[in-house]
Amino acid sequence: MHDRHTRRFGLGTATCLVMGNIIGGGIFLLPASVAPFGTVSLVAFGVLTVGAIALALVFGRLAERHPDTGGPYVYAREAFGDFAGFLSAWSYWTMTWVSNAALAVAAVGYVHVLFPGHDSKGTDLLVALVALWLPALSNFAGTRYVGAVQLVSTVLKFVPLLFIAVVGLFFFDPDKLGSFHEGGGSAIGGMSAAAAILLYSYVGVESAAMSAGEVRDPERNVGRATVLGTIGAAVVYLLGTVSVFGTVAHDKLVDSKAPFSDAVNAMFGGQWGGTVIAVAAVISIVGALNGWTLMSAQSPYAAAKDGLFPAAFLKKQRGVPTFGVLAASVLATALTVINYLIGAGGVFEILVLITTFSATVPYLLAAGAQIYFLLTGRRDQVRPARFARDMVLAVVAFGFTFWLVAGAGYAAIYQGVLFLFAGILVYAWMAARRTVRGRAAGEDQAVTPPSTTSSAPTVNAASSDDR
């Protein structure tokens, strides 16, 4: 029976899922974050965009081969076995719910702009929890509502950002750009430093592949949605950053707390830009939380089907793994409460560092899986041109992801590896349970062969009758 609350994502909704998850709240501070390095940061952004598109194309190819919910987990397990698949699922899952807590905290800052004077810890916590649980309720309502919220929120944040990005080009003043490379050292060093900040701008490129089981015609639409969503996000990122660089004086931009607001005020005058951007930021964050809440449930759901995560994660209603949504929302809530009430800012920062590294593990394994599939497939049945193209894309995607790992920094890698290895305990527990159950099932299915004495009379009787 068709559930009216369940609807598979079409190309448009899947594209919005990718774009909405990539563009969260970070874009609104991005130009100011890279301004200290000069316009060389735009070159870094361009290079990163090429790597992100290569990764998007790789996910599209992998989805053609394995159009199943779970995306990177499915590819890693198919190529390298259960343990690699588990590491991918574990890393991705932890990244999503910690990131959700960080997004909720970020939303509070923009709400302060809209409603100043309400900055008590209790009020801030309430706002953060509302930001977490409204998207969770949307997910509980079913994929139909998840898709609708994602579509509306993406349009509402994409249109004003694109408007500012395009209109800003007409107000572009080269004298406001500053020098190509600011600070000491070489331009290459400046580009690398800027890239380290920009590296995670494209996290979320895998969103359509992660939800492939909920996408109509996934072999065709997942790849298209991934590439279109990534390119759409790149257009907003690059044009928006260029416009802000060209409308806000460099010395002011370096210290700006709201670069897009300053750009709006510079273009049209007045001080209303802050309100416009704050509204867009809140919509952007809520939309991102809507998509990431769904992502937080998809990877453990896929792993649970293979016995690598607890069976509770298999619970699914209206097209959404509801237990996964609940678990991720509760964990994100606990982390948010710790941040506000206990004041353990150090703990919160460590966990955010962990997600910085954790996001790269599924990407690295997915790119490696594509290389493995290409090298072990029937190369004699594939056109050399396509094989060469896919291999180049896979190698570029792997290099891009490896750059992500290097750019995470020593602290993030150290903390992330420790947390990644902690998951081995979970894997050992689940693997042991599966082995014991398999052994018990094998014993139950064992059949005792018939004895010679019991079969003899039957044979003799048959022989007597035949005679």
N, C-alpha and C positions, 0 to 999 in steps of 0.2 A: 504494500500500500504506500502511495506517495505521501510523504510528509511535507506539508506546505511550509514548514519551518526550515526544510533542507533544500538547498539549491546549489548545484555545482557551479563553480565560478566559470564565467566566460572569459574571453580574451581581455576584455576591458577591465573587468574586476580583478583578474589575476595581475594585470599590468599595474593597476592601482595598489594592489597588495605589495608588489615589489617597490614601487616608487614611494608609497607611504611609509614602508619600513626603513627604506634608505634615508629618507628625509625626515628626521625627527626634530629635536629641538636644537641640535648643535649648529645647524646652518645659520642661525640668527646671530651667533657670535664668531662664526668662522672667519670673516674678513679681518676682524680685529686681531684674531689669534695669529694669523700669518703675516699681518702687516709689518711687524718688526723685521722680517727677512727681506722686505722689498718685493718688487714685482717678479722676482725670480720664483716666488711661490706660485705664480700663475703657470709657469713652466712645469713645476712639480705637479700641480693639479692636472695638467694635460697628460703627463706621463702616467700618473695614477689612473686616469680615466681610461687610457688604452688598456692597462692591466685589468681594470674592473670589467671592461667590455669583453676582454678575452675570457675572463672567468665566467661571465654571463653566457658566452657562447658554449663554453665547456659544459656548464650546467644544462644548457639546452640539448646538447648531444647526449649527455648522460640520461636525461629524462626520456629521450627517444628510446633508449635501450631499456630503462627501468622506470616506467611511468607510475611509480608507487609513492604513497605518502611516506615521508621520512627523508627523502632527498639524499643529502650527504651520508647519512647513516646507511641507507640502502646500498649506495655505491661502494662505500668502504667495506661493508660486510661481504658483499658479493665478490669483491676483488681480493680482499686480504683476510677474510674470516671473521669469526665472532668477536674476537678480542678487539680488533681494529674498529669494527662496527660499534662495539660498546663504547670505546674511547671517544668516538665521534659523537654518539648520542649523549654521553655523559657531559662532554665539554659543551655541546650546544645547549643542552638543557640548563646547566648552571649559568651559562652566559645569558640566557633569555630572562630568567627570573631576577637575577641581580641587575640586569640592565633595566628591567621594568621598574625596579625600586629607584634607580638613578633617574629615570625619566619622570617618575612621579615627583621626586624632590625638585627636579628642574622646573616642573610646571608651577610649583609654588612661587618661584621668583617672578614669573610673568603675571600671576594672579595678583601679586603685590602691586604691580604697575597699574592694573585695572581697578583695584580696591585698596588704596593706600591706607595705612593706619591700623591694619589688623595683622600685626606681625608677632603675635604671641606663639609660643611653641605649640600650644594646644590647637590653635586655629590652623597653623601651618600643617600639623599632623592630620587634621581633619581634611584639609584640602588635598593633601597627598593621597590619603586613603580613598577619597572620592575619585581622584584621577585614576587610581588603580582598579577600583571595583566597578565603575561604570563600564569600561571595556570588558571586564569579566562578565558582567550581566549580559552584554551584547553577545558574547560568545556562548553563554548558556542558552540564549534564545535560539541559536542555530546558525548554520552557515549562511542562510538567507540574510539574516540581520548583520552578520559580520561583514558580508560583502557590501551591503547597502551602506553601512557606516564607513567602510573603507573607501568606497567610491565617493561619497559626499565629502568626507574629510579631506581626501586627496585633492579634489577639485577646489575646495574652499581655501586650502593652503597653497596649492600650486598656482592658481590664477593670480592672487595678489603678489606672490613672489616673482612670478614671471613678468607681471606688469611692471614691477619696480625694476627688474633686471633689464627689460627692453626699453622702458621709458628713460631709465638712467643713462642709456647710451646717448640720448639726445642732449643730456646735460654734461656729457663727459668732458672733463678738462684735463689734458695731459700734464699740466703743471702741478696737479694735485697728487700725481702718482708717486712722487719720491724717486729715489734712485733704483736701478735695477737690483742691486744687492746692497742691503743695509748691514752694518756691523762689520766685524773683522772676519778674516779668513777668506777662502775662495768662494766663488759663486756656486761651485759644485757642493761645497760644504753647506752653504745657505739653502740650496735646493733640498739637500738631504734633511736638513733640520726642519724645513717647512713640511717636507713630505712626512716626517715622523708625526706631525700634528694632523695632517690631512689623511693619513693612511686609513683611518676607520670611518671615513666619510661614506664609504660604499658598503659597509656591513649591512646585510639585508638583501644582497643580490640573489641569494639562494631561496628567497621566500616562496616563489612559485613552485620551485622544485620540491621544497619541503612539503607543500600542500598539493602535490601532483594528483593524489587520489581524490581530491575535491575539485579538480579542474576538468572541464569538459574537453574531450579529445586531447589528453595531456601530451601525447607524442608530438602533436603539432603546436599546441598553444603554450605549453610551459616554456619552450625555447623562445618563442616570439615574445611572450610576456616578460621574460627575464631580460631580454635585450632591449625591448622598448622601454621598460621601466627604468633600466640602468641609464639608457641614453636620455630619457626624460629628466631623471635626477641630475645627470651630468650637465644638461643644458641650464637648469636652474642654478646649480652650483657655480658653474663657470661664468655665465652671464651675470649672475647676481654679484659674485666677487669682483668681476671687472667693473661693473657699474658703481659699486660702493667705493672701490679704489679711485675711480675717476670723478666722484662727486663729493667725497669727504677728504679734506686736506690730510696728508699723510701724518703730520705731527699730531693731529686730533684723533685720527683713526687708531693709532697705536694705543692710545689710552681709552678708547671708546668702550663703554659697557653695553651699548646697543647700536651697533654699526648700521643696521638697516633703518632704524629709526632716525639716526643722524642723516642718512642718505635721503630719506623722505623729506625731512625738514629742510635739507639743503636744496632739494629740487623744487619744493612747493611753498616753503616758508612756514612759519608758525612752529608750534610744538606738539602738533597732534600725531606726528609720526609714531611716537612711542605707544600710543593707544592702539593704533592700527596694527603695528607689529606684534604687540602683546597678544591681541586677539588671534592673529594668525599663528603665533607660537603656541598658544593653548590648544587651538584646533589641531595644529601639527602634532603636538605631543600626544593628545588624546587619540588621534588617528593612528599614530605609531604604536601606542599601547594596545589599541584594538588588534592590530596585526601581529604584534609580538606576543600577545597573550595566546593567540591561536598557535603561533610557532612554538611556544613553550610546551604545548601539549602534543604536537605532531611527532617530534623525535622520540620521546619516551613511548608513545603509542606504537610506533613502528618497531621499536626495540622490544616492547612487551609481547608483540605478536610472535617474536622469535625466542621468547623466554629469557631475554637479557635484562628486562626491567620487571618489577612486580606486576602481577596480573591485574591489579587495580587500575593501572593506566590504560587497560583495554576498554574500560567503560566508555561508551560512546552514545550520545543522544543527539538527534537532529543534525548529524553530520559532524559533530564536534566532540573530541575526547574530553568529556566533562571532568573526569577526575584529574586529568593533567592540568586543565585550566584551574581547577580548585587548588591543587597542590602548589602550582607556581604562584598563584595569587596570595595564598597563605604565607608562603616563604617570603615573597616580596613585601608583604605586610609586616612580617616579623622584622625584616631588615630595616624597613622604614621606621618602625617604632623604636628600634635600637638607635637609629640615627638621631631621632628627635628627643626621645625621653631619657635614654641612658647617656646620651652625649658621647657615645663611643665613635667619634668621627674617624679615629684611626682604623677601627675595624671596617667601617664603611669604605674607606679609601682603599684598604687592602683588597676587599672583595671586588671593587671596581677594577683594580689592577688585574685581578684574576680573570675577569671577563675580557680584558684587553687581550690577554694571551689565548683564552679559551675559544674566542671567536675564530682564531686562525687554524685550530686543529682540524675541524671538519673540512675547511677549505683545502688544506694541504693534503688530506687524505683523499678528497674527491678529485683533485687534480692528479694525484698519483694514481688513483683508480682509472682515470681516463687513459693515462699513459699505459697502464697495465693492459687495459682492454684493447688498445690499439696494437700493442706489441704481441699479444697472444691471440688476436683474432685471425680470421682468414684473410690475410693481406692479399692473397692471389685473387680474391673475389672483390676487392675494393679498388676503385680507380686510384692510381698513384697520386694524382693531383689532390684528391680529397683526403687521402691518407696523410700526405705531406701537410696539407692545410690544418687538419685536425691535430696532428702532432705538434705543429708550431704553436697553435692556440693553447694546447695542453701544457707545453713547456713554458710559454709566456705566463699562463695562469699560475703554474707552480712557482715560477720565479717571483711573480707579484705577491703570492701568498707567503713565500719565504721572506720577502721584503717586509711584509706585515709582521712576521715573527721578530725579525731583527729590529724593526722600528718600535716594538712594544717596550723595549728597555729591559735592563737587567732585573729590576725589581719585579716587573710584571711577569717576566719569564720564570723567575725563581718561585714566586708565589703561585703562579699558574701551574707549574710542573708539580709542585707539592699537592695542590688540590686535585690535579689530574690523577696522580698516583693514589690519592686517597680513594678514588673510585674503584681501584683494584679490589678493595674489600667487598664492595657491592658486587662486582663481577664474580669474585670467588664464591660468594654466597649464592648468587643466582645460578651459576654454572653447576655448583654442587647439588642444588635442589633439582635442576633439570636432569643431572646424571642419575640421581637416586630415583626420580620418578620414571626415567627411561628404563632403569634396571628393573624396577617393580613391574612396569608394564610388560617388559619382556618375559618375566617369570609368570605373569598371569596368562600370557598368550601361549605359553609352552604347552605342547600337546603330547600326551603319553602314548607311545606307539602300541598297537594291539599286541597281546601276547600270542605265542604259537599255539598254546593249548586252547585258547578261546576261539581261534580261527579254524582249528582243525575240524571240529564237528560240522561247521558250515560248509567247508569244502567237501567233506565226505558225503554230507546230505545231498549237496548239489550233484555230486558224481552219481549217487545212487538214483536220484530222480532222472538224470540224463540217461542212465542205462535202462 
